Amino acid sequence: MTTELPKAYEPQQIQDRLYAHWLRQGYFHANVRSTKPPFSIVIPPPNITGVLTLGHVLNTTIQDILCRKARMEGKEVMWLPGTDHAGLATQTAVEKVLRKEEKVTRFDLGRKEFLNRVWDWKDKHGGMIIQQLKKLGCSCDWIRERFTFDREYTTAVQKVFVELYHKQDETGQSCIYRAKRMVNWCPGSMTALSDEEVIPKAQKGSMYHVRYEILNETGMFIEVATTRPETIMGDVAIVVHPEDKRYVHLIGKQAWRPFPRQPIPILADEAVDPKFGTGALKVTPAHDKVDFEIGQRHNLPAVDVLHSNGKINCSTVPELDGLDRFEARKKAVELLNEQGLLSKEEPYENTVGFSERADVPIEPRLSDQWFLDYRKMRNGNMIQEALRVVNEELIRFFPAHWIKTYNHWLENIQPWCISRQVWWGHQIPVWYKGEGEGEGEGTENREQRVESREQRIEGKQSTNSQPRTINNEREIRCQIESPGEGWVQDEDTLDTWFSSWLWAYETMDASTRKRFYPTSVLVTGPDIIFLWVARMIIAGLEYNPAQSTHAPGSKDYLKENRAFQDVYFTGLIRDKQGRKYSKSLGNSPDPLDLISKYGADGLRFGLMRMAPQGQDIRFDEKQIEEGRNFCNKVWNACRFRQMQGTIDPQAEPNLHKLSCFSHQILYRLEFTIKTVNNSLNHYNFNEAAGSLYDFVWNEFCSLYIEAAKADFNQPNSPTRAGTLATCDFVISHILRLLHPFAPFLTEELWVQLGFGTETIQFTAWPQPVKMQYDAGLASQADNIYQTLEKGRNIRGEFNLSSSQKLLFLLKLSASLAENDRIVLSSLLNASELKVVESAPAKYPMSFTPLGELYLSLKGVIDPAAELARLTKEIEKAEKDLLNHEVKLNNPAMLAKAPAEKVQLWREQAEETQTKLVKFKSQIKALQNT
């Protein structure tokens, strides 16, 4: 027996109750022994440092829609959740806490104690985002929740490293190796970074013109333009373009480096741009990628003048040694001035890479790091296989234009720097013989150990101006367990993405993998197409998680080991002005506040309506408010139906006599089901949500229910039973179509209205099968609705309220049944709807599919007073429009005003123009009455 629905929908009173019930019933847990077709998604694991953002809401709502729809389609669904240890992000977060609360660094604590603190922090804060995802209604298989530091997962990561270290291509080169390369170095975190962890920012600085005196040519100089005078100590040459006539006579000579004073060669290289600066380039191979490449071509030494924390390391210039790099820049300028070598300083704006986590400028730095070269995997065939699975559509991309980006990256792939100088991470399973390293030393000692370690592996002497002590004899082993006493593990940890690239299958045990791999869909952002998507594809093809018996590289092998069948790339959520969300701008709304204000369903549905496939989204809270209002509309419609009598969950409208309005809503329902299915099958979520909104609000609630009131108010109406059955039939389909978008609302209504005694989650998903309706009768209802719209327009022309009862007259040009005339009169809110034989004089009229519709204004308005009012409105609107046009036609004002202000002016001008057209139309109508 159903209970009466409350007058208002209060989501906060049902969300926690329903979610707890779902968990108790185990609705989200996938059964590996089920005979249902499998459907699986692995969640892009949020960082344990993370809290729910609108980006998470968008991404996980899409995944939840797909999973809930699949359950209703009769599939066995596994949505595997988990979190990422987020090496650098988590270490940075914990270090901030330590500095603030205990005034210590990780070096003060030592590695072991610091990691204990991180685990404590993780246990306290690391699960926050998981609880927030539950608030959103995510139907994850929480029993299968994984963490990238789970013991089994950690072992898998280490095993892959060991295998790739020992695996060689046909030339005998290992897939994983250690080498000295130019990397992005973060002085704040003292670690290497990937290109994707570097954020370019426009910076205002200075260009310094420095004079280098030509050796044995007193009074002759070559001028170099640089933004980094603090690295002059690392200069090993000056390079000019070989065809630059200004300098061709200097090629082969030497110039004095300002400090420490030392002669350096002047060389020629085509990499120099003669038009940039002075056309002469100071070459510092240890601190610039282009300089490093020039140095390689000319066999130049690389002199490192920076400590790992960004302080100057050059005892031969004591004025600079130990200074922070930016303080050293100022001091270097002073020294150049004192020596008369600074020709000029001018403002200069350029783009500088910043560390994403530490938010400090990165340093290009020559450093020993571990690299993985995909080109050596499977004897060079791996890249071609990864290209094939996407280009042959074994893996489909939505939107498809991201294929071009994916192909470009793979076709130009470079070795991946997989090592990081952080402690919170998977420690590299490489062991060194006979070299213990203490813990708990100060920062400077740690820097020296880090820097000397960069020389140990190859037994090379430091290229720094201060030679470092090096151990030339070392024995190395790569294995998971320690080789025994006297062996020390490499201090580096692996890039977090090195663990994440195994996520698609290593999160599953053998039975789960057999049942649910390959996964069905990956939902992610295009910003990690290289970091994660491409690498997961490669991992699946390399490690054969499906245990395929087909030949590697064959189409069957590729199909069985693709990491996922589809990839959906979401857009980026921006504010209304198109800006990225950031703490500094203070423009990022808290999703939990939105859930509290509008309900989880309101947030989910509102966000999906404004999320076109793969495009950036301009967030507008009004859309979330509309999502909440839509949920209220559904609730009120269901409550209204409940008030009419018992609901039949098995209702079949075709067993009853139906009104033309029932035939029309069945036709529209069929169309909506087709549209929603087609949209979801092609990952057009906003189209699906928009179709549901239009059908439910504009067609079912605003039209059909209003038309149905004529039957509900007449107990003896021959179509009353059919209207009730149609209502029940349509509501049943609405709730099921809407469930993936609004799970709480639909579950509550489904059970409370008696459509089912259990959950809606496993009921049949509506399919686009042909409804039983009469197309001719449906067309008649359309004609009546169009006539209604014309009547509303006439009201609008005279600014008459929709609640005011008015006299309408209708000169028919088509047949209209008496009962349908009564319904039309009710829809028009007419005091009376008269059918007339001839056109009444001077009545405002509109042509409709049923004939000519007239509105009587007698006793409703005073034409003279209304004409005077409209005349004033027109004068005001014309004055406002002129003001807007003055601004929009003034180039100086447009140049100074912010883009959002200009856009506002344009919108105001268009709105004012629309008002003018409306007012003039109303005057014309008045003059004809």
N, C-alpha and C positions, 0 to 999 in steps of 0.2 A: 504494500500500500504506500502510495507516494504522499509526501507531506507538502504543504503549500510553500511555495518559494517565498523568501523574504521580499519585501518591496524593493530593496536596493541590493545590488551586487557588491559585496564587501570582500574583495580578494584576500585581504590580510587574515580574514577569519577562516579561510579554507585552504590556503596554500600549504602551510606547515602540516596541517592535519592530513591532507591528501598525500603529500610527499612521504610522510612517515608511513602511511598505509601502503603506498607503493613499495617502499623498501621492505616492510614486513612481509609482504606477499611475494617478494622476489620477482616482480614483473620484469625487471631489467636484466636478470641473470640469464646468460645464454647457455643452452644445453647442448653439449658437444654430441650427445647421442640422438638429438632430434633428427627426424627425417625431413624436416622442412628445408626449403632452399636457403642457403646461407646468405647473410648480408653482414658485412663487417666494416667498421671504421676504427682506426686508432687515432686518438685525440692528439693534435699537436701539443706536446706536453708543456704546459705553462711553467715558467720559472717558479721555484719555491719562494723566491722573493716577491712574487707577483701578487697583486690584488686585482679584483675584477675591473676591467675597463670596458668601454664601449666596443673596442676591437674584439675582446673576448666574447662579449654578448653577441655580436654579429656572427663570429665564427662558430661558436657553440650552438647558437640557435639554429643555424643552417644544418649543422650535424644532427641536432635533435629532430628537426623536421624530417630529414631523410630517414632517420632510424624509426621514428614513430610511424611514418607512412609505410615503411617496409614491414613493420610488425602487423599492421592492418592488412597488408597484402599477403599475409600468411608466411612470412619469412622468419627464420631463426636469426635474431639480430644480436650481434655482439658489438657494443660500442665500448672499446677498451680505453679507460682513463689512466692518467698518470701525471707525474711531474718531473721536471728536469732539474738536476742539481745546480745548473747555471753557475759554472765555476767562478768566473771573474765577478759576475753580478753579486753572487752570494758572499764571496770573500770581501768585496767592497762594502756591502751592507754591514757585515759583522765588524769589520775594521772601524767603520764609522762609530758604531756603538762602543767599541773598546776605547777609542780615542776620547769619546765624549764622557763615558761613565767611569773609566779606569785610568785614563791618561797613559795608555800603553799601546804598543804596536804588536803585530804578530811576531816580529823579530824578538821583542822582549819576552814573549811567552814561549817561543820555540814551536816547531812544527807540530809535535804531538799534542801539546796542550791547546794550541790554537785550533786544531781540528776537533778536539773535544768541545771547545766553545762553539764551533760552527754546528756540530751535531745538536748541542743543547738549543741553539737558536732555531735550528730546523724543526726540532720537536715542538718548540713553542709557537713558531710563526709559519712554518713551512706548509701547513695544511689549510691556511686561511682561504686561498682561492678555491680549493676543492669545496669547502662549505658554501662559498658564495655561488659556485656553479649549481649546487643543489637548490639554492634559493631561486635560481633562474628556472628550475624545473628540468634540468638535464637528466635524461634517462640513461646514464652510463651504467655499465656493469661494474659497480663499485667493488664487488668481491674480487675482481681481477685488477684492481688498481696497482700500477707499477711505479717504480722510482728508478731513475738511472743509476742510483747507487745501491740498488738491490744486489745481494751477493751473486745471484746467478747472472744478472745482467753485467755486473762488473767483470766477472770471469769471462763472459763472452767478448767484452770489449778488449780485454787483455789478450785473449786467445787470437783475435783477429790481428792485433798488432804483431804478435809473435809470428803468425803465419805469413803476413805480408813482409815482415823483416827478412824471413828466410826464403821467401819466394823470389825467384829471379826470372827475368825474361830471357829470350833466346840469346841475348848478348852477355848474359851473366850478371846483369845489373839488378839490384834488389828493388822491390816496389817501395819499401820504406828505407830511408837512408838519412844520415846526418850530414849537413853541409853548411858552409858559411855563405849566407846570402843576405841581401838587403831586405830588411823587413820593416813593417810599421812597429815602432816601439813606443809604448806608453810610459813616460817617466813617472806618472802618478802611481800606476799600479806595478810598474817595473816588469812588464811582460810584453811579448810580441802579440800583435793583433792581426786579424784578417782584414782585408780591404773593406769587408762589409761591416766591421766594427769601428770604422773611421767615418766620422760625420764631417763633410766639407762645410766650412763656414767662411763667409766673407769677412775679411779683417782689414782694418785701416792701420797702416804702418808707415815705414819710410824706406826709400831706396837710397842707399849710401854709395857715393862715387869715390872709390879709393884709388890712389895713385901708387903703382908699383914701379920703383926705379929700375931702369935697365942696367944690368951688370956691365961695368966698365964703360958706361955712357953717362957720365955725370950730368945731371940736369935733364936727362931724358926719361920720360915715364910712359907707362901704358896704364890707361884708366879702366877700372873694372867697376861695374854696377852690381851691388849685392844687397839683399835684404837681411843677410846674416853675418855681420862682421865678427860675431863671437866665435865663428868657426875658422877664422883666418889661420889659426895655428895648425889646422888640418889641411891647408892648401898644399898641394904637391905639384901643381902646374898651373899655367894660364893657357887657355886654348882659344884660338880664333878660327874663323872659317878660312879654308885654304884660298878662296878667291876674293877675300876681303882686301881691297887695294890699300886700305888704311894701315893694315898690319902685316902685309906680306913680307916686308923687309925685316920684320922682327922675328919671323918664324925661325926657330933653331937657336935663338939667343936665350939668355936667362934674365930673370928679374929678381929683385930682392923682395922676399916675403917680409911684410912689416914686423910681425912678431910671431914666434922668435925669429930674429933676422937670419935668413938663410936663402941662398939662391935656389930658384925653381925654374924649370924650363918653360919656354913659350912654344906651344905645339899647334898643329893644324888638325882640325876635325870637322867633318861636314855636319855634325850634330849641333853645332853652334848656329844660332839664329843671328845674322848680322844686324837685323833690325831691332833686336831687343836690347835695351840698355845701351851700353857703349859698343856692343858687338864683341866684347872680350869677356870670357868666362873664367872665373877662378874655379879650379877643380878640387873638390873635397870628396874623394871617393867613399869615405866612411860615413858620409852624412847626406848623400843625395843619390837617388837611383840613376839619374842621367849621368852624374859625375862618376858613379861606380862603373857604368858601362864604358864611358870614355877611358877610365883608368884601366879597365881590362884590355881594351884595344891597344893601349900604349904601354902596358906593363908597368903601371905606376903603383907605388905603395899606397895603402889605405891607412891613414893616421886617425885614430879614434880619439877625440878630444872631449868626450862626454862620459861621465859616470852613468850608470843605469837609471839614476833618479834625476837626470837632467842637469846635474852640476858639472862645472868645467873640471876636466882632469888633465892638467898641463902644468907641471911644476916648473917648467922652464920659463913660464910667464906668470910669476907669483902674483901680479896684480889681478889676474883673472882666476887663478887656480882656486877651486872650491866654491866659486860664486854660482848662484842659480843662473841658468842660461840667459834669462831675460835681464837680470842685473848685469851679467857679463856683457850683454849687447851694449848697454849704456856705457859701461867702463871701457869697452873696446873703442867706442866712438870717441871717448875722451883721449885715449892713448893715440888714436889716429890724428886727432886735432893737435895734440902736443907735438907730434912728429911732423906736422904740416902735410900729412898724407890724405886728409879728407878734403876732397875737392868740393863736394856739395852734398846736401841732404834734402830730399824732396818727398812730399807725401806720395804714398803708394798704396793702392788697395789690391789685394790678391786673395785667393782662396786657400785656406789653411785647413788641413785635416785635424779634427779633434777626436780624442778618445771618447767613444760612446759612453763609457761608464765613469771614467775619472774626469771627463770634460776638461781636459788640458790638451794643448797642441801635441800631436805625436811627433816623433823624431824618426826619419829614415835612418836605420842603423844596421850596420854590418854585424851579423850575429850568427853563431852556430845554432841551428835549429834542426828539428826532425821534420822530414818531408815525406809525403805520400804522392807518388806519381802514378796516376790512373793509366797513363799511356803504356806502362809496363805490365799492366794486369792482363792476363789471358793472352800473353804475347802480342799485345797491342790491339787485340780485337774488342776489348771491353767498350771503348768509346763508340765503335760502330754499332755494337749491340744496343747500347743505351740510346743511340740515335734512332735505331730501327723501331724499337718498341713504341716510340712516340710518333714517328713519321708514318709508320704503317698502322697507326691507330689501335694498336694493342692496348695502349694507354691513351685516353682521350683528354685533351685539355679544354677547359671552359673558362674564359673565352679562348678560342683557338689561336688568337694572335700571339699568345705567349709561346707558341711553338718556335717561332722565329728567334726569340730571345734565348730559349733553351738550346736550340741548335747552335747559335753563335757562341755560347759559352763552351759547349762541349767541343766544338770544332777548334776552339782556340784555348783549350784547357791548359792550365799551368800547374806545376807541382803545388800541392797543398801543404802549407806550414801547419803541422798538427800539434806542435809543442807549445806549451804556455808555461810561464814562470810564475804560476800561482800554486798554492798548496791544496786548495779545495778542488779536487778533481781526481780523475783516474791516473795514478802515478805510472809513468812509463815503465814497462817491464824490461828494463835494461839494467845490467849489473856491472859494476867496475870492481876490479880486484885491488885490494890493499890500499884504499884511500878513504879513511873515515872523515866525516865532516861534522863538526859539533853543531849544537843547536843553541838558540838563545843568545846569539851574538848581536851586537848592535847593527844598525843599518849599514854603516860604512863597511864593516867586516863582511856583511852579507853581500854587499855590492862587489867586493873584491873576490869573494868566492864565486859569485855568478859570472863575473867577467873572466876570471881565470879558467873556469869550467869551459868557457867557450873556446879555449885554446887546447884543452886537454885531449880531445878525441883524436885529433890528427897530429898531435905533438908539434904544433907550429909555434913559432915565436910570435909574440904580440906585435902588431903593427903600430901600437901606440908609441908615442914619444918616450914613454917610460916602460922599458922591458919588464915583463912579469915572469915570475918563477913558474916553470912548466915541468910537469912530469911527463917525460918522453916515453916511458915504458908502461903500457897498460894492457890489461887483458879484459875483454868485454864478452859478456854473454847476454843473450836475449831470451828470457824465459819468464814464466809467471812466478814460480817459487824461487826463493833465494838459493844460489848455488851452495851456500854454506858460510861458515865463519870467514870473516875477512873480506866479504863482498858487500859493496854499498850500492844501493839502488839510485838510479838517475833521479835527480830532484825535480825534474820537469813533470808536469801533468799534461794530459791530452786536451786539445781543444774540445769544448763541450760538444761540438757538432760531430766529433769522431765517435762519440757514444750514440748520438741521436740518429746517425745514419743507419743504425741497426734496429731502430724503433719499430719498423713495420712488421718484424717477425720475431725478434728476440724477446719481445714482451709476452710472447705466447709459449705455453708449454707444448709438448709434442702433440698431444691430442687436440688442443685448441688450434694449433697451426695447421694440422691436417684437415680440420673442418673449415677454418675461416681464412686461410691464406690461399691465394692473394686476397687482399682486402678489396672492398667494393669502391670506396671513394676516399679521397683525401681532400679535406677542406683547409686551405691555408692561404697565406698572403704571397703575392708575387715577389716581395722583397727577399724571400728565402728560397727562391727557385734554384739557386746555386748551392746555398748553404745546406739545404736539406732535401728538397724534392729530387734533384738530379742524383744526389749521393745515395738516397734511399733506393732509387731505381738501380743504381750500379751495385749496391750491396745485395739486392735480391738476385740479380743476374749472376753475381760472382759466387755466392755461397749456397745457391740451390736450396732454399728453405723448404720448397715444395717436394724435395727429394725426387725430382723428375728423373725418369729413366731414359729420356730422350737425349740426343746428342747436344752438348752445349752449343748455343748459337742457332739451333734449329728453331723454326717458328713455334713448334709445340713446347720446346724448352722455354722460350721467351715468354710464351703465354702463361705457362704454369708458374713462372718465377717473377712476373711483373709485380712490383710492390703493391699496386692498386690498379683498378680498371679505369677510373676517372679521377681527374684532379680538377677541383673547382677553386679558382683564385678569387678571393674577395677583394673588394676595393678598400681604400683607406678612408676612414671617417675623419672629416674635417668639421670645423665650426661653420656657421652661416656665412662667414666672410672668406671661407676657403683656406683658412689657416690650419696647420696641424695642431693637434691638442698638445699642450705642454704645461708643466707646472709653473714655469716662469710667466706665461701669458694668463694663467688662471682661468683658462677657458674650457677645462675638461670637467664635464658633469660626472658625478658619482653614480654608477648604475644602481647601487643599493638604495640611494636616495630616490632614484626614479622608480624602483620597484616599490618602495614604501609609499610613494605618492600616487603611482598609477597602476600598481600591480604588475606582477611578472608577465602576465599575458598582454597587458597594455604595452609594456616595453617591447616585448618580442614582436607583436603584430605591427606596432607602429614603426619599428625599425625596419622590418622586412618590406613594408610598403615603400620605403624610400631608398632601397638598396638595389639599384639596377646592376645587372650582371657585370662583374669585373670593373665597374666604374667607381671612382671616388664618390663618397657620400657627403653631402652637406647636411650636417645634423641640425634638426630643428625640433625643439622640445614640443612644439605644437603638434607635431606628428605623433609623438608619444601620447599626448593628451587625446588626440583623435583615436589612437589605439584603445585607450581606456574607455572613451565614449562608445566606440564600436562594441566593446565587450558589454557595456551597459545596455546597448541597443538589443543585442542578442538575448541578454537576460530578460529584458522587459518584454520582448516578443514572445519568449517561451512562457513567461509568467502570464501574459495575456491569454495565450492558448490554454494554459492550465485552468484558467478561470472559466473556460467555456464547457468544461466537462472532462470526462475520463479520456486519457490519451491511449491510443492504440499503437503499441510499438511495432505491430505487424501490418499496419495500415496499407491497403491497396486501393488507391483512388479509382481505378478502372472498374471496380465492382459497384460503383455508385454513379448516379447522374451528376454530371459536373457542369459548373458554370463556365462561361467562356474564359473567365479570369483564372480558373483552376487549370484549364487547358493551356493557357498562356504561361503560367508559372512553371508547369511541368516542362514545357518547351524550353524555357529559359534555364531551368535546372539542368536539363540535358546539355545545353550549350555550355553552361558554367563548368560542369564536370569535365567535359572535353577540354575546355580551355585550361583548367587547373592542372589536369593530368599532363597535357602537352607542355605547359610551362614548367612544371616540376621535373618532367623527364629531360628537359633541356636546361635545367638549373636556372630558370628565370623566376626567382622567388618573388620579386616585386610584382611581376605580372600575375602570378598566382594569387598573391595577397590582394592586389588591386581588383582582380576579378571577383574574389570572394566578397570584398567590401562592397563593390557595386551591386552584386546580386542580393546580398543580405540587406543592406541599408536601403538602396534605391528601389529595388524591385520587390523583394519580399515584404519588408517592413513598411515602406512608404506607400506602396501601391497595393500589393495583394492583400495584406492584412486589413487595410482600410476598405478595400472592396469587399472583403469577406464579412465585414461587420453587418452588411445588409442581410446575409444569411444567418449570422449568429443572432441577430435581433428578431428573426422570424422563425419561431419554432416549427412552423408548418411548411417552411420553404422546401421545395422539391430537391434543391441542390445543397441543403444544409449538411447532410451526412457526407456528401462528397467533398464539401469544403473542409470539414473537420478532418477527413481522411487525408486530403491533400496537404493540409497544414502539418499533420503528423509525419507524413511521408517526406515532405520537404525539410522539416526541422531535423529529422533523423539524418538526412544527407548533409545538411549544413553542419551539424555537430561533428560528423565524421570527417568532412572536408576541412573543417577548421581545427580539429584536434591537434595536428602536428604544430600548428602555429600558436594555439592557445590551450595548452593541455589541462590547466586547472579549471578554467571556465567550462570546458566541454565535458570533462569528467564529472563535475558536480551536476551539471544539467542532465547528463545522460542517466545518471543513477536517480536523481531526485524526481525526474519526470517519468521514470519507469520504463525507459527504453531498454534498460538492462539492469540486472541485479548486481552485476560485478562491474569491472572496468570497461571503458570504451576502447581500451588500447589494442584489443585483439579482435574487435569487430571488423566486418568486411569493409575494405576501402572502396568507396564508390567508383564504379567503372562507367565509361561513356557508352552504356547500352541505350538503345532507343526507348524513350518513354512512350507510354500509350496516351497520346493526345491527338486532338483533331486540329490540324493546321489552320483550317478555315475559322474555327471558333477562336483559336489563339490569335489570329489576325484581327478578329473583331475586337478582342480585348485591347490589342495594340492601338486600334483606332480610337477607342474610348480613352486610353491613357494619353494619347497625343492630343485629343480634344481637351482633356484636363490641363495639359501643359499650356495650351493656348489660352485657356481661361485664366490660369495663374499669371501669364504674361500680361493680359489685359489689366488685371488687378495691379500688377507692378507698375504699369505705365502711369497709373493714377495714385500710386503710393497708398493703396488700400490694403489693410491688414488681411491676412489669410483667415483670421478668426471672425471677420465681419461677414455676416450673412447678406448676400446680394441676390438680386433678381437677374437670372440669365435667360436668354431666349435662343432657341436653336431652330434654324431653318434646315431641315434634313435634305441631304442629297443621297443618303443611303439608309437602309433599313436599320431600325434600332428597337429591340425588344423592350417591352414596358419595364421588365425587371432591371434591364441594363440601364434604362433611362433613370430609374430610381437610384441605382448605384452611382451613375455619373453625377446626378444631382448632389448626392452625399459627398462625393469626392471634391466637387466644386465648392462645397459648403454654401450651396445656394439656398436662399429662402424659398425659391421655386425655380424649376427649370421648365419653361414653357416651350412646347413645340409649336412653331408658327408656320403659316403658309407663305407669308410674304415678309420682306425685309422691313423692319421698323425704321422709321426715319431718324437720322442723326444719333444713332446709337454706335458707340465704338464696337468694331467688329473684327473678327479674325477668321480666316478660312481654316477649316479643320477637315480631317478625313470623313467626318460624319456630315459636314455641311457648314453653314455660316453660323458662328457663335457670336451672340450679341450680349453686351452688358448694359443694364439700365443704371444710369447715374442719377436718376430723379430722386431728390431728397437725400442723396449721398454726399455730394460735394457742391460747393458754390463755384460755378465756373469762373466768375470774375475774380473772386478771391484766390482761386487756385492759379489762374493766369498771372496774377500779380506776384504770387509767391514764386512761381517758376521763372518769371522774368528776373527777379532778384537773384535767384540761384544761378541763372545763366550769366549775369553780370559778374557775380563773385567768381564763378568758375573760369570765365574768360580772363579775369585779372590774375588769378592764380596760374593759369596756363602760360600767360605772358611772362610772369616771373620765372617760371621753370625754364622757358625757352631762352630767356636772357642768359641764364647760367649755362645751359647746354650749348649755346652758340658762342660762348666766350672762351676761346682757346686758353687764355691765361688762367681763368678760374679752373678749367678742366685739368690743366697741368699741375696746379697746386693742390687740388682737392684729392683726398684718398679715393681709391677705386670704389670702395663700398659707398662713399658719399655720392659719387657720380651715379652709381647704379640706383641709389635711392631717388635722386632727382629724376632719372628716367622713368622709374616706376610711378612716381607721383604725377609726372606729366601724362603718362598713359592713363592713369586712373582719372585724372581731371578731364582728359579728352573723352573718355567713356561716359562720364557724368554729363558732359555737354550734349553728346548725342542723345542720351536718355531724356534730358530735360526738353530738348527741342522736339523730340518725338512726342512727348507728353503734350506740349503746346499744340502741335499739329492735330493730335487726337481731340483735344478740347475744342479746337476751332471747328472741327467737323461734327460736333455734337449739338 
